[in-house]
Amino acid sequence: MGRYRFLLTLLVLLASAGLCPAWAAESDERVEVFLDETAALFGQSEADVVRNLGAPRERLAVPFTSPHDDKPYEIITLAYDGMVVSLYSMEEGQRQFFHQIRILSSPSCFARKICRGTPKERLSAVLGPPEEVEDNQWRYSDMSGYNELSFTFDAAGAVDTLTWTAEAD
């Protein structure tokens, strides 16, 4: 992750100096739009997620503290068959945003019908080349570096697992 953040920082510095390669800015923009579209599919709160996906099989709320926030908050995890959605919940649930969406075997999809079984070529056409490749995994990040998309592939080169993780600052 450290190498990844270094590369992202380097791209941000190059961009601010007007030296950023066009593909990097375009890739960040694609990821930002893709994340917004994915969030719209699931909703912006626990109530929206439940309305869109139904009642979860299990709900877990765990206290969370950050050195950057005065008040502790919760991570609410909603478990569905083959899928987990977790949200940061602040101000007694008045402010919520995604912590992670992970699709392991569910028929649910991310934006633009990126689902389990999507070929690498189609994913690349939607998001561009990955920022990082490791074994059978592709990773993308938004400009802030706090949101990461990760896709693992099966032996045939099709998406097997989809994960969006947002790290709290």
Phi and psi in degrees as GROMACS dihedral restraints (atoms count N, CA, C in turn):
[ dihedral_restraints ]
;  ai    aj    ak    al  type     phi  dphi    fc
    3     4     5     6     1   -63.0    20    10
    4     5     6     7     1   -42.7    20    10
    6     7     8     9     1   -63.3    20    10
    7     8     9    10     1   -39.1    20    10
    9    10    11    12     1   -63.3    20    10
   10    11    12    13     1   -47.1    20    10
   12    13    14    15     1   -64.1    20    10
   13    14    15    16     1   -37.1    20    10
   15    16    17    18     1   -60.1    20    10
   16    17    18    19     1   -47.1    20    10
   18    19    20    21     1   -63.5    20    10
   19    20    21    22     1   -41.0    20    10
   21    22    23    24     1   -64.5    20    10
   22    23    24    25     1   -42.1    20    10
   24    25    26    27     1   -61.6    20    10
   25    26    27    28     1   -42.4    20    10
   27    28    29    30     1   -60.5    20    10
   28    29    30    31     1   -43.6    20    10
   30    31    32    33     1   -63.1    20    10
   31    32    33    34     1   -40.7    20    10
   33    34    35    36     1   -63.0    20    10
   34    35    36    37     1   -43.9    20    10
   36    37    38    39     1   -63.7    20    10
   37    38    39    40     1   -42.0    20    10
   39    40    41    42     1   -63.4    20    10
   40    41    42    43     1   -40.7    20    10
   42    43    44    45     1   -63.3    20    10
   43    44    45    46     1   -43.0    20    10
   45    46    47    48     1   -66.7    20    10
   46    47    48    49     1   -24.7    20    10
   48    49    50    51     1   -90.6    20    10
   49    50    51    52     1     1.9    20    10
   51    52    53    54     1    77.0    20    10
   52    53    54    55     1    15.4    20    10
   54    55    56    57     1  -108.8    20    10
   55    56    57    58     1     7.7    20    10
   57    58    59    60     1   -70.5    20    10
   58    59    60    61     1   132.4    20    10
   60    61    62    63     1   -61.8    20    10
   61    62    63    64     1   142.5    20    10
   63    64    65    66     1   -57.4    20    10
   64    65    66    67     1   -37.0    20    10
   66    67    68    69     1   -63.7    20    10
   67    68    69    70     1   -31.8    20    10
   69    70    71    72     1   -70.2    20    10
   70    71    72    73     1   -45.8    20    10
   72    73    74    75     1   -64.4    20    10
   73    74    75    76     1   -41.2    20    10
   75    76    77    78     1   -64.3    20    10
   76    77    78    79     1   -40.3    20    10
   78    79    80    81     1   -64.3    20    10
   79    80    81    82     1   -46.1    20    10
   81    82    83    84     1   -59.9    20    10
   82    83    84    85     1   -41.7    20    10
   84    85    86    87     1   -63.7    20    10
   85    86    87    88     1   -43.9    20    10
   87    88    89    90     1   -59.2    20    10
   88    89    90    91     1   -43.8    20    10
   90    91    92    93     1   -64.4    20    10
   91    92    93    94     1   -45.2    20    10
   93    94    95    96     1   -56.3    20    10
   94    95    96    97     1   -49.3    20    10
   96    97    98    99     1   -63.3    20    10
   97    98    99   100     1   -43.5    20    10
   99   100   101   102     1   -60.9    20    10
  100   101   102   103     1   -42.9    20    10
  102   103   104   105     1   -63.4    20    10
  103   104   105   106     1   -43.3    20    10
  105   106   107   108     1   -61.3    20    10
  106   107   108   109     1   -43.3    20    10
  108   109   110   111     1   -66.6    20    10
  109   110   111   112     1   -37.7    20    10
  111   112   113   114     1   -67.2    20    10
  112   113   114   115     1   -44.1    20    10
  114   115   116   117     1   -58.9    20    10
  115   116   117   118     1   -39.1    20    10
  117   118   119   120     1   -63.5    20    10
  118   119   120   121     1   -31.1    20    10
  120   121   122   123     1   -67.2    20    10
  121   122   123   124     1   -37.0    20    10
  123   124   125   126     1   -96.6    20    10
  124   125   126   127     1   -27.4    20    10
  126   127   128   129     1   108.1    20    10
  127   128   129   130     1   172.3    20    10
  129   130   131   132     1  -105.7    20    10
  130   131   132   133     1     1.6    20    10
  132   133   134   135     1  -147.2    20    10
  133   134   135   136     1   169.5    20    10
  135   136   137   138     1   -58.4    20    10
  136   137   138   139     1   -43.4    20    10
  138   139   140   141     1   -60.3    20    10
  139   140   141   142     1   -40.9    20    10
  141   142   143   144     1   -64.8    20    10
  142   143   144   145     1   -44.2    20    10
  144   145   146   147     1   -60.7    20    10
  145   146   147   148     1   -46.0    20    10
  147   148   149   150     1   -64.2    20    10
  148   149   150   151     1   -39.6    20    10
  150   151   152   153     1   -63.0    20    10
  151   152   153   154     1   -39.5    20    10
  153   154   155   156     1   -82.6    20    10
  154   155   156   157     1   -32.7    20    10
  156   157   158   159     1  -109.6    20    10
  157   158   159   160     1   -12.7    20    10
  159   160   161   162     1    94.0    20    10
  160   161   162   163     1   178.5    20    10
  162   163   164   165     1   -67.7    20    10
  163   164   165   166     1   135.8    20    10
  165   166   167   168     1   -72.6    20    10
  166   167   168   169     1   157.3    20    10
  168   169   170   171     1   -66.3    20    10
  169   170   171   172     1   -34.5    20    10
  171   172   173   174     1  -150.2    20    10
  172   173   174   175     1   146.0    20    10
  174   175   176   177     1  -127.7    20    10
  175   176   177   178     1   131.8    20    10
  177   178   179   180     1  -132.3    20    10
  178   179   180   181     1   131.5    20    10
  180   181   182   183     1  -118.0    20    10
  181   182   183   184     1   123.2    20    10
  183   184   185   186     1  -122.8    20    10
  184   185   186   187     1   130.1    20    10
  186   187   188   189     1   -60.7    20    10
  187   188   189   190     1   145.4    20    10
  189   190   191   192     1  -140.4    20    10
  190   191   192   193     1   136.5    20    10
  192   193   194   195     1  -125.7    20    10
  193   194   195   196     1   147.8    20    10
  195   196   197   198     1  -128.2    20    10
  196   197   198   199     1   141.8    20    10
  198   199   200   201     1   -66.3    20    10
  199   200   201   202     1   -10.2    20    10
  201   202   203   204     1   -98.7    20    10
  202   203   204   205     1    -5.9    20    10
  204   205   206   207     1  -118.3    20    10
  205   206   207   208     1   141.8    20    10
  207   208   209   210     1   -71.7    20    10
  208   209   210   211     1   -37.6    20    10
  210   211   212   213     1  -107.8    20    10
  211   212   213   214     1   140.8    20    10
  213   214   215   216     1   -70.6    20    10
  214   215   216   217     1   158.1    20    10
  216   217   218   219     1  -140.4    20    10
  217   218   219   220     1  -171.0    20    10
  219   220   221   222     1  -119.4    20    10
  220   221   222   223     1   155.7    20    10
  222   223   224   225     1  -110.2    20    10
  223   224   225   226     1   118.1    20    10
  225   226   227   228     1   -99.4    20    10
  226   227   228   229     1   124.1    20    10
  228   229   230   231     1  -113.3    20    10
  229   230   231   232     1   126.7    20    10
  231   232   233   234     1  -111.6    20    10
  232   233   234   235     1   117.3    20    10
  234   235   236   237     1  -100.6    20    10
  235   236   237   238     1   127.8    20    10
  237   238   239   240     1  -119.7    20    10
  238   239   240   241     1   168.1    20    10
  240   241   242   243     1   -64.3    20    10
  241   242   243   244     1   114.3    20    10
  243   244   245   246     1    76.3    20    10
  244   245   246   247     1    12.8    20    10
  246   247   248   249     1  -156.0    20    10
  247   248   249   250     1   143.7    20    10
  249   250   251   252     1  -131.4    20    10
  250   251   252   253     1   133.2    20    10
  252   253   254   255     1  -124.5    20    10
  253   254   255   256     1   125.3    20    10
  255   256   257   258     1  -127.1    20    10
  256   257   258   259     1   147.2    20    10
  258   259   260   261     1  -130.7    20    10
  259   260   261   262     1   145.4    20    10
  261   262   263   264     1   -78.2    20    10
  262   263   264   265     1   133.7    20    10
  264   265   266   267     1  -126.0    20    10
  265   266   267   268     1   119.0    20    10
  267   268   269   270     1  -121.0    20    10
  268   269   270   271     1   162.3    20    10
  270   271   272   273     1    52.7    20    10
  271   272   273   274     1    49.6    20    10
  273   274   275   276     1    54.9    20    10
  274   275   276   277     1    40.3    20    10
  276   277   278   279     1    87.1    20    10
  277   278   279   280     1    -1.3    20    10
  279   280   281   282     1   -72.7    20    10
  280   281   282   283     1   -25.2    20    10
  282   283   284   285     1  -129.2    20    10
  283   284   285   286     1   118.8    20    10
  285   286   287   288     1  -134.6    20    10
  286   287   288   289     1   146.4    20    10
  288   289   290   291     1  -152.9    20    10
  289   290   291   292     1   160.7    20    10
  291   292   293   294     1   -66.3    20    10
  292   293   294   295     1   137.8    20    10
  294   295   296   297     1   -99.6    20    10
  295   296   297   298     1   -47.8    20    10
  297   298   299   300     1  -160.2    20    10
  298   299   300   301     1   142.6    20    10
  300   301   302   303     1  -124.3    20    10
  301   302   303   304     1   123.4    20    10
  303   304   305   306     1  -132.1    20    10
  304   305   306   307     1   120.7    20    10
  306   307   308   309     1  -107.4    20    10
  307   308   309   310     1   116.1    20    10
  309   310   311   312     1  -104.9    20    10
  310   311   312   313     1   -38.9    20    10
  312   313   314   315     1  -153.7    20    10
  313   314   315   316     1     7.2    20    10
  315   316   317   318     1   -77.6    20    10
  316   317   318   319     1   152.8    20    10
  318   319   320   321     1   -76.2    20    10
  319   320   321   322     1    -2.0    20    10
  321   322   323   324     1   -64.6    20    10
  322   323   324   325     1   156.2    20    10
  324   325   326   327     1  -130.5    20    10
  325   326   327   328     1   163.1    20    10
  327   328   329   330     1   -84.9    20    10
  328   329   330   331     1  -173.6    20    10
  330   331   332   333     1   -57.8    20    10
  331   332   333   334     1   159.5    20    10
  333   334   335   336     1    55.1    20    10
  334   335   336   337     1    30.2    20    10
  336   337   338   339     1    56.6    20    10
  337   338   339   340     1    37.9    20    10
  339   340   341   342     1   -84.6    20    10
  340   341   342   343     1   110.0    20    10
  342   343   344   345     1  -131.8    20    10
  343   344   345   346     1   176.0    20    10
  345   346   347   348     1   -59.4    20    10
  346   347   348   349     1   135.7    20    10
  348   349   350   351     1    95.8    20    10
  349   350   351   352     1    -9.5    20    10
  351   352   353   354     1   -67.5    20    10
  352   353   354   355     1   129.4    20    10
  354   355   356   357     1   -67.9    20    10
  355   356   357   358     1   151.5    20    10
  357   358   359   360     1   -52.1    20    10
  358   359   360   361     1   -40.6    20    10
  360   361   362   363     1   -61.8    20    10
  361   362   363   364     1   -39.4    20    10
  363   364   365   366     1   -70.6    20    10
  364   365   366   367     1   -40.8    20    10
  366   367   368   369     1   -60.5    20    10
  367   368   369   370     1   -43.9    20    10
  369   370   371   372     1   -63.3    20    10
  370   371   372   373     1   -36.4    20    10
  372   373   374   375     1   -65.7    20    10
  373   374   375   376     1   -32.8    20    10
  375   376   377   378     1   -80.7    20    10
  376   377   378   379     1   -47.6    20    10
  378   379   380   381     1  -106.4    20    10
  379   380   381   382     1    -8.3    20    10
  381   382   383   384     1    86.5    20    10
  382   383   384   385     1  -176.6    20    10
  384   385   386   387     1   -66.1    20    10
  385   386   387   388     1   146.3    20    10
  387   388   389   390     1   -67.4    20    10
  388   389   390   391     1   152.0    20    10
  390   391   392   393     1   -76.4    20    10
  391   392   393   394     1   -28.6    20    10
  393   394   395   396     1  -145.7    20    10
  394   395   396   397     1   135.5    20    10
  396   397   398   399     1  -124.0    20    10
  397   398   399   400     1   129.9    20    10
  399   400   401   402     1  -141.8    20    10
  400   401   402   403     1   112.9    20    10
  402   403   404   405     1    53.5    20    10
  403   404   405   406     1  -116.4    20    10
  405   406   407   408     1  -103.3    20    10
  406   407   408   409     1    31.0    20    10
  408   409   410   411     1  -128.7    20    10
  409   410   411   412     1   135.6    20    10
  411   412   413   414     1  -112.4    20    10
  412   413   414   415     1   141.4    20    10
  414   415   416   417     1  -128.1    20    10
  415   416   417   418     1   144.3    20    10
  417   418   419   420     1  -133.3    20    10
  418   419   420   421     1   155.6    20    10
  420   421   422   423     1  -139.8    20    10
  421   422   423   424     1   154.1    20    10
  423   424   425   426     1   -83.5    20    10
  424   425   426   427     1   177.8    20    10
  426   427   428   429     1   -62.8    20    10
  427   428   429   430     1   -33.2    20    10
  429   430   431   432     1   -70.7    20    10
  430   431   432   433     1   -25.5    20    10
  432   433   434   435     1    83.0    20    10
  433   434   435   436     1    -0.2    20    10
  435   436   437   438     1   -92.6    20    10
  436   437   438   439     1   -18.5    20    10
  438   439   440   441     1  -109.6    20    10
  439   440   441   442     1   127.6    20    10
  441   442   443   444     1  -127.3    20    10
  442   443   444   445     1   134.7    20    10
  444   445   446   447     1  -104.3    20    10
  445   446   447   448     1   134.9    20    10
  447   448   449   450     1  -133.9    20    10
  448   449   450   451     1   132.9    20    10
  450   451   452   453     1  -127.9    20    10
  451   452   453   454     1   126.9    20    10
  453   454   455   456     1  -103.4    20    10
  454   455   456   457     1   153.1    20    10
  456   457   458   459     1  -120.3    20    10
  457   458   459   460     1   148.7    20    10
  459   460   461   462     1   -83.2    20    10
  460   461   462   463     1  -177.4    20    10
  462   463   464   465     1   -62.9    20    10
  463   464   465   466     1   -24.4    20    10
  465   466   467   468     1   -86.6    20    10
  466   467   468   469     1    -2.8    20    10
  468   469   470   471     1    85.8    20    10
  469   470   471   472     1    21.2    20    10
  471   472   473   474     1  -105.2    20    10
  472   473   474   475     1   149.8    20    10
  474   475   476   477     1   -58.1    20    10
  475   476   477   478     1   130.0    20    10
  477   478   479   480     1  -109.7    20    10
  478   479   480   481     1   -40.8    20    10
  480   481   482   483     1  -135.4    20    10
  481   482   483   484     1   136.9    20    10
  483   484   485   486     1  -117.2    20    10
  484   485   486   487     1   131.5    20    10
  486   487   488   489     1  -139.8    20    10
  487   488   489   490     1   130.8    20    10
  489   490   491   492     1  -117.8    20    10
  490   491   492   493     1   120.5    20    10
  492   493   494   495     1  -122.1    20    10
  493   494   495   496     1   130.1    20    10
  495   496   497   498     1  -114.0    20    10
  496   497   498   499     1   120.9    20    10
  498   499   500   501     1   -90.1    20    10
  499   500   501   502     1   131.6    20    10
  501   502   503   504     1   -71.8    20    10
  502   503   504   505     1   142.5    20    10
